[in-house]
Amino acid sequence: MRIGIDVSALAKRERTGVARYGVALLDALLPLAADHSFVLGCRLSRLRRARFRYAPRAANATRRWFVDVAPRLALGDLDVFHGLDARIPLRAPFPCVATLHDVGAVELDAIANSGFRKKKHDAFATLAREARRIICVSAATRDAFCQRYDVPRERFAVVHHGVDPRFRPADPATIDALRAKLGLPRAYVLFVGLLSTRKNLIPLVHAFESAAKDLRDTALVLAGGQGHGHAELDDAIARSAVHDRILRPGFIADADLPALYSGARVFVFPGLTEGFGMPMLEAMACGTPVLAHDAPVTTEVAADAAATVDARDAGAIAAALRRAATDDAWRARAVTAGHARAGSFTWEAAARATLDVYRAAAAE
């Protein structure tokens, strides 16, 4: 097959979420599918980010610039086209596959501005109407999409993310070096992700303040760039009685993430709407217990390896944080279960399943 893949979302200085998914999938997919050729298309709207474009390490891939209105001019004839970020060209002249990561923007009004929500709704409506196959990163994401858009179930494929092998417990010296680099204490509660409304971080701030007296010499570390609604989070932290123990080191480079996870006392993932939850598995792979919002996607991805609470309830989060700090038996069980769970997700499996979707879309 000749396969086109939209890599526009990967052209970023700081790769998070979708961009990290795209890089990991392509790094596994291109060598696995050596008998196929790939055209990696980047939209001309990303021209200013040209230096951040994904650079394939396989000989069966070429890079092109393209525009939605005439994709064939740049990409040529394709057996299938894959939009990595829930976006495909309108009235495309070839079969299209798209990866749907979440439907948060149309689930909860508060997590994005109206312009962004409309943009997402329009993109989702196009997928429902025109995509030959929709890859969902979880069954929970598929079900949420089907509640809002009329699409036959046979057009969906659930393909879970993998966990890169570099996510494993870091040695003490590496953890200490990262602590020194970022100015972190020896004990900390960790969140990794965009500091935005959708991540539901204000109840976590309140919970940490409530539990702080029982978490002596422990900090709350909120690692990530700023997103929609971060001003409200800034205000909540400024008003907290323990604001000096709430640290925001900013975006963390991929190379530093394993040590950051490994050094945490517990990893907290309180988002109310998530598509998959890759940081949960990465933390588990690094030997860190996980506390997450009780949602269908948490059960699907983390199974019983994560402790769950209603993350809208600061009191419930605080109680769970106290347990994480004092119950060594629980921690030992969580570490063992988490390591086993994370080990069941691989990017090779994700790549093979994605290739199967291409074949089905091209053959239909």
N, C-alpha and C positions, 0 to 999 in steps of 0.2 A: 504493500500500500504506500501511497504518498500522502502523508499526514501533515496538515497544517495545525500549528498550535499558537494561540495568541499569548504571547509572553509580556504584554504591556504592563501587567500588574507587578512584574518582577523588577522593573526599571526604577528602583528606589535606592537611595543611600542607606536607609535604615529598613531592612526587610523584616516585616512582621506578618503574622497571620497568613493571608493568601499568598504573599510573596515567598514565605518560607515553605509553604506547601508546594508551590510551583517548582522551586529549586530542587527540593527533595524528590518530588515525583520525576522530574526530567532527568536528574542524575541517576535514578534507578531505571527509568524507562528507555532511554536512548541506547545504552549498551545491551539491554535485554532484547530490544527489537532491532538487532543489527541488520536484519534482512529487509527492513522497511526504511524509507527515506522521510526525513522530517524537514519542514519549512517552519522556522520559528519567526512568526510575524510580530512586529512591534508597531503600534499605531504612530502615525506621524505626530500626533499630539504629544508624544513623549520625547520628541526630538531633543529638547533641552536636557533630557536625562540620558542621553546616548551613552555616556561613559558608565552608566549603571546597568546597561542591558545585560541580560543573561548570556554568558559565554559558554557554549556547549563544549564538553570535553570528548565528544564522540564525532567520528568522521562522517556519520550518516545524517548530519544536521547542518543546515545553512540558515543564515539570518537575513530577513528582509524587512523593509518598512512597508506599511500598507495603510489604506483608509477603508472605513466601513462601506462606503458607497460603491466601491469598485475593487473588492478584495482580489478578484481573479487577475487583475492587471499586474499586481505585484507578486502574488503567491502562486499563480499558475493554476492548472487543473489539479484538484485534490480529490482523493477518495473519501476523506473525512476531515472536518475542521473541529478543533477543540478550543472552546473558550474557557480558560482556567478560572475566570472570575465572574461566572454567571452572566456573561455577555457574548452575544454572537452578532454577526452582521445581519442587518435587515434584508430579507429576501435573498439570502446567500445562494450562490449557484452550485453549492455542493452540500452534502449531508453535514449537519452540525450536531456536535455534542457540547454540553456545557457542564461545568462543575458548580453546583449550588452549595455554598458554605453555610449559610444561615438565612433566616427570613426575619431577623430581629428588627430591621427598619420598618417593616409593615406589621410587626407584632405589637411593639410598644412605641407609642408616639414620642415619649419623653427621651428616647435614646438618640434621636437625630433631628435636625431641623427639617422643616417642611419641604424644602427644595431637594434635599438628599433623599427623603422618603419617597417623593414623587419619581425621582430618577430611578430608584430601586424598583418601585412598583412597575414602571414602564419596562424596565429590563426583565423583570419576572414575567410580565404579561407576554413579552416577546418569546421568552423561553417556552412558556406554556403553549404558545401558538405555533412556533416554528422549529424548536429543537427536536431532532429525531430521537435523541437520548439525553436524559438529565442524570448526571452523576451526583448523588447526594452523599455528603461525608458522614451521614448518620441516618438511621431510619427515623429518628426524631425530627430531623430536618425535612425529610421527605414527607412525613405526615403533616407537619406544620404547613408546608407548601400546598399540599393537596386540600387542606381545609380552606384555602383561599383561592386556588386556581384549579380549573377543571382540566385535569390531565390524566389519561389512562395510566394505571399503575405499571403496565408492561413497558412504558417508556422510561421508567426509572431504574437505576442501578445504585445500590448502596455500596460505596467503596470507602472503607475506613482509612484514615491516615496511618502512617507507620511511625516508628520511633527510631531515630538515627542511633547507631551503635555507640557514638561518642557520648551519649547520655548514659553515664554510669557513675557510681560513687567516686568522687575525686579524692585524692590523697590529702592528708592534713596540711602539708606544706603548700599545696596549690590553693586550698581553701583559705589559709592564713594570708597568702599573698593577695588574694582577691579582697579579703576583708580590709587589708591595709590600703589597697588601691582605691576602694570605694568608701573607706571610712566607716566600716560596719563593726558593731560589737560582736562578741563571740556568740551571743544568743540572739536570734531574731525570728520573727514570724514573717513569711514572705508572700507577696503577690507579684506576679509577672504578667504584664499585659498593658494595653492602652489605658491611661488614666482618664476614663470617660464615664458618662452616665450609665452606659450599657453594662459596665462592669460592677455596678452596685457596691461601690467602695465606701460610701458614707456610713452604712450600718457596720461595716468592718471597723472603721475608725472609732465609732461609738462603742463597739464591743471591746476593742483593745483598751480604750480608756477605762471601761468598767472592770476589766480583768487585770489591769496594769499592776495593781498592788500585789497580785499573786504571781505575776510574771516579772520578778525582780531582775534587773539588769538585762532586760529583753527589749528589743526595739521592734517596731513594725516597719517593714521595708516594702515600699510600693515602687516597683521597678518598671518603668515604661515611659513612653512619650505622652504628651498631653493630647487629649481628644475632646470631643463635644461634651460640654458641661463641666470641664475641669475646674472652672472658677468656683462652683459650688463645693467641690471637694477641697479646694484651697481654703475656703472659708471655714469648713468644718474642722479642718486640721488646725487652723489658726485659733479657733475657739476652744480646742481641746485642752484639758488640763495637763495632758502629757504630750503636747505638740513637739517638745524637744526630743521625744523618743520615736517620732514618726519621721522616717527618712525617705527621701525621694531621689535616688541616684540617677534617674533618667533612663534613657534607652540603654540596654545592656547588649553588647555585641555577642553574637552566637558563640564565639570561642570562650566567653566567660560564663555562659549560662550553666554548664554542668557544675562548676564550682559554686556558683551562687545557689543553685538548688541544693547541692550536697551540704552546704553549711547551715541550711535553715532548720529550725526546730520543727516547723510544720509549714506546709504550703497551703494557702487558702485561695479558693476559686469561687467567689460569691456571685458571679454573674447570673442574672435571672433568665437571660436568653443566650444560649450558646449553640453553635452548630456542631461542634465536636469536643473541643477542650483539650487541644494538644498539650498545653502546659501541665495538665494533670498527669498525663502519662510520662512526660519528661521528668517531672519531679519524682514520680514513683521509680523510674528507672535509675535515678540518682540516689535512691535509698531514703527518700523523705516522705513522711506520712502526709496524706492529703485530706483536707476538709473542704467540702464543696456544697453548693446549693442542691437541695433535693429536687431534681428535675429528671424527666425521662432520659435526656441525653447523658446525664451523669450515671444513671443505672446501666445504660447501654455500653458506655465506654469504660467506666471505672469498675462496674459491677460492685461487688462487696469489698473491694480493696480500698475504697475511700469512705471516710466518715461523712455523713450527710446531715444537714440541718436546713431549716427554712431560713435562707440568708436574708430575708426581709426582717427577721427578728434578731435585733442586736443582742438580746439576752441569751438566745440560743447559741449564737456564735461565741459569746463570752464564755459560756459554760464549756463549749467544746475546746476553746483555747486553754482553759484551765486544765482540762483533762489531758490535752496534748503535752502540757508542761509537767504534769505530775504522775501520769499513769505509764510507767515504763513497760508494763506488760502489754498494754494496748499499742504502744509505739512499736514494740517488737513484732507484734502480729501484723500491724499495718505495713511495716517495712517489708516483711516477707511476702505478704499478699500483693503489695504494690509492685514489687520487682517481678513476680510471676506474671501479673496482669500486663505490665508494660512489655514484657518479652513476647507476648502473643501478637503484637502489632509490628509489621515490617513494611518497609517501603517497596521491597521486592514484590510482596503479595499485592500491594496497592497498584504497582505498575502492571503486573500480570492481569489483574482484574480490569484495569483501565484499557489495556490492549484488547481484551475480550469485548469491551463496549464498542471500541472502534470497529472491530470486525462485524459486530451485529448491526451497527449503524450503516456501514458501507454496503453490507449485503442485502439490507432490507429493500 
